[in-house]
Amino acid sequence: MLIKPEEYLERLKSSRRVVYVFGRRVEDFTSHPNIRPIINSFMETYRLALMDKYKGILTAVNEEGEEINRFLHVAKSPEDLVKRVEMMRIVNSRIGTCNYRCTGHDAINALYPVTYEIDEKYGTEYHRRFRRFLREAKRNDYAVTGAMTDVKGDRARRPSEQEDPDLYLRVVEERRNGIVVRGAKIHQSGAVAADYIIVIPTRAMRPEEAQWSVSFAVPGDSKGLIYVHQWNSYEAKFLLREEHGLDIDIGNLRYGIRGTGMVIFNDVFVPWDNVFMYGETEFTGRLIEYFSAHHRGGGAGCKAGFGDVLIGAAALAATYEGVEKAGHIRNKLAYMSYLNEKAYSTGLAAAYKGVRTASGSYIPDPLLSDVAKLAAAEGFPEMLKITADIAGGLAVTGPSELDLRNPEVGKLVKKYLKTRADVDVEDRLRVYRLIENWVASPHMVGAIQGGGPPQTQLIGILRKTDFARKMELAKRIAGIE
Ligand SMILES: Cc1cc2nc3c(=O)[nH]c(=O)nc-3n(C[C@H](O)[C@H](O)[C@H](O)COP(=O)(O)OP(=O)(O)OC[C@H]3O[C@@H](n4cnc5c(N)ncnc54)[C@H](O)[C@@H]3O)c2cc1C
């Protein structure tokens, strides 16, 4: 079923959650200035899916023949994977930030095949449970996010070696009707406004690490869940926005920046029906592999959507400044477009070369997915650098809109920020704030770390590249027996 954005919002409004922003417990999180942009982004994923022109891309048809949001769809062909990459670009270029539903989509597409494979080996019932959960999610068009990243403590130590065993989320109690989990997931994009959170382990576990080898789904308002919202300079802006009625200064007016935070699982009960893996340590690696392939392949569409907005902002700044015809500016814009399409193409290639799992679902080619993520992690920061070059310093040195409105200095500020008669100073500042929103915000760290730091992709590429075959080819050409 496809629901309207307002229905999602209504559902959220009736949900009670423990949310902290800037050290204070928030009463109504749905109207809080720091959380509301996240909710606006989720709402856009619902709104776009109802538009005729995105039918078949933002939507898919489920096994019962009903139209559903593609963010809840299990890929059953390479074509499905291609549409996911396209969907990511469309949505992210419309909101200029994270859509928050992609990690849930990745977790769904990782758990579907893995639960099937665990059942095949152990005769468990995870796949049936998972399908039941998914049916329910589709029936209600739930906003689902995926929680993988643990706080991890000392990176040189494994979960069982940490001073505090809770630094990786784990099972602390088994009951007749379910389990109790404790731990904290960090950098959780949009989780605060999700209907459901799917939890998966952050790393491959060893046989003695059964208590950390757990995957499950919980409603976002489960008892024991505590959300601690991120804090950075942009969050401070959002708070000031309310106090001073800011508009121009914000950059991305409706959808803000990437809203993440810490989700603490303070002894949360999970009924068995929502447990999709527990103790099958040898399948944790597979689960992460499927999740990463899906996330990294699709992530190329995500960054391409960002890139579309970034290129547009850089081109606008150049036009407002009167340098749009300069040869080096045109070259730089062309190079940005090249970087953007390169990352997008590798994501599409990973999708086209998608591989079938034993369950009948498809995941993007794992090697090409790593390449796609790395291409985006290299290309996107390079695009930020070029934008900073094209735009000049105003992106980080400009005055506030409050200076523009000031009765004493406002006129002078406008006079000196005017470039020519047909360029409105406020419009110029809006573009610069949008550029600031990219070049001096969490987006760069997000592009590098999201989907795992670059080293994890290089390790993946090293493992998946058939070097022996390449040496054979080289030997044959060189005439080595
Ligand atoms: C904006 C943003 C949004 C995100 N959204 C989500 C989300 O929605 N859901 C989610 O689950 N996660 C999310 N992430 C998390 C992301 O996947 C992690 O940031 C990433 O996996 C890195 O983990 P970390 O931040 O703990 O860094 P670390 O793991 O501490 O990595 C820091 C550096 O240390 C290196 N390193 C770490 N461990 C070792 C080791 N044992 N040996 C050698 N080198 C090591 C890494 O290669 C890296 O260079 C998000 C991250 C960001 C920045």
The ligand as a Tripos MOL2 file, in Angstrom:
@<TRIPOS>MOLECULE
LIG
   53    58     1     0     0
SMALL
NO_CHARGES

@<TRIPOS>ATOM
      1 C1         26.5800   11.3000    8.0520 C.3       1 LIG1
      2 C2         26.6410    9.8310    8.3830 C.ar      1 LIG1
      3 C3         25.4830    9.0590    8.3070 C.ar      1 LIG1
      4 C4         25.5050    7.7050    8.6750 C.ar      1 LIG1
      5 N1         24.3370    6.9620    8.6710 N.ar      1 LIG1
      6 C5         24.3450    5.7000    9.1620 C.ar      1 LIG1
      7 C6         23.1220    4.9470    9.3100 C.ar      1 LIG1
      8 O1         22.0470    5.4330    8.9740 O.2       1 LIG1
      9 N2         23.1660    3.7010    9.8480 N.ar      1 LIG1
     10 C7         24.3430    3.1480   10.2450 C.ar      1 LIG1
     11 O2         24.3110    2.0240   10.7350 O.2       1 LIG1
     12 N3         25.5110    3.8170   10.1210 N.ar      1 LIG1
     13 C8         25.5360    5.0700    9.5870 C.ar      1 LIG1
     14 N4         26.7300    5.7600    9.4510 N.ar      1 LIG1
     15 C9         27.9300    5.1360   10.0090 C.3       1 LIG1
     16 C10        29.0650    4.8090    9.0590 C.3       1 LIG1
     17 O3         28.8250    3.5950    8.4190 O.3       1 LIG1
     18 C11        30.3180    4.8030    9.9460 C.3       1 LIG1
     19 O4         30.6450    6.1440   10.2220 O.3       1 LIG1
     20 C12        31.4850    4.0910    9.3240 C.3       1 LIG1
     21 O5         31.2330    2.7090    9.2070 O.3       1 LIG1
     22 C13        32.7540    4.3040   10.1620 C.3       1 LIG1
     23 O6         32.5350    3.9710   11.5050 O.3       1 LIG1
     24 P1         33.0270    4.9910   12.6410 P.3       1 LIG1
     25 O7         32.3850    6.3020   12.3670 O.co2     1 LIG1
     26 O8         32.7850    4.3690   13.9480 O.co2     1 LIG1
     27 O9         34.5550    5.1940   12.3800 O.3       1 LIG1
     28 P2         35.7160    4.1830   12.7890 P.3       1 LIG1
     29 O10        35.2740    2.7750   12.5890 O.co2     1 LIG1
     30 O11        36.2380    4.5510   14.1060 O.co2     1 LIG1
     31 O12        36.7920    4.5060   11.6720 O.3       1 LIG1
     32 C14        37.7360    5.5770   11.7670 C.3       1 LIG1
     33 C15        39.0090    5.1740   11.0450 C.3       1 LIG1
     34 O13        39.6360    4.0970   11.7360 O.3       1 LIG1
     35 C16        39.8650    3.0070   10.8510 C.3       1 LIG1
     36 N5         39.6650    1.7820   11.6200 N.ar      1 LIG1
     37 C17        38.5850    1.4490   12.3910 C.ar      1 LIG1
     38 N6         38.7630    0.2530   12.9830 N.ar      1 LIG1
     39 C18        39.9710   -0.1910   12.5820 C.ar      1 LIG1
     40 C19        40.7440   -1.3660   12.8840 C.ar      1 LIG1
     41 N7         40.2780   -2.3240   13.6970 N.pl3     1 LIG1
     42 N8         41.9500   -1.4920   12.2900 N.ar      1 LIG1
     43 C20        42.4400   -0.5300   11.4570 C.ar      1 LIG1
     44 N9         41.7640    0.6120   11.1630 N.ar      1 LIG1
     45 C21        40.5480    0.7790   11.7260 C.ar      1 LIG1
     46 C22        38.8640    3.1780    9.7250 C.3       1 LIG1
     47 O14        39.2990    2.5820    8.5130 O.3       1 LIG1
     48 C23        38.7780    4.7000    9.6110 C.3       1 LIG1
     49 O15        39.7980    5.1770    8.7950 O.3       1 LIG1
     50 C24        26.7250    7.1140    9.0640 C.ar      1 LIG1
     51 C25        27.8900    7.8950    9.1120 C.ar      1 LIG1
     52 C26        27.8620    9.2380    8.7840 C.ar      1 LIG1
     53 C27        29.1310   10.0500    8.8890 C.3       1 LIG1
@<TRIPOS>BOND
     1     1     2 1
     2     2     3 ar
     3     2    52 ar
     4     3     4 ar
     5     4     5 ar
     6     4    50 ar
     7     5     6 ar
     8     6     7 ar
     9     6    13 1
    10     7     8 2
    11     7     9 ar
    12     9    10 ar
    13    10    11 2
    14    10    12 ar
    15    12    13 ar
    16    13    14 ar
    17    14    15 1
    18    14    50 ar
    19    15    16 1
    20    16    17 1
    21    16    18 1
    22    18    19 1
    23    18    20 1
    24    20    21 1
    25    20    22 1
    26    22    23 1
    27    23    24 1
    28    24    25 2
    29    24    26 1
    30    24    27 1
    31    27    28 1
    32    28    29 2
    33    28    30 1
    34    28    31 1
    35    31    32 1
    36    32    33 1
    37    33    34 1
    38    33    48 1
    39    34    35 1
    40    35    36 1
    41    35    46 1
    42    36    37 ar
    43    36    45 ar
    44    37    38 ar
    45    38    39 ar
    46    39    40 ar
    47    39    45 ar
    48    40    41 1
    49    40    42 ar
    50    42    43 ar
    51    43    44 ar
    52    44    45 ar
    53    46    47 1
    54    46    48 1
    55    48    49 1
    56    50    51 ar
    57    51    52 ar
    58    52    53 1
@<TRIPOS>SUBSTRUCTURE
     1 LIG1         1 GROUP 0 **** ****
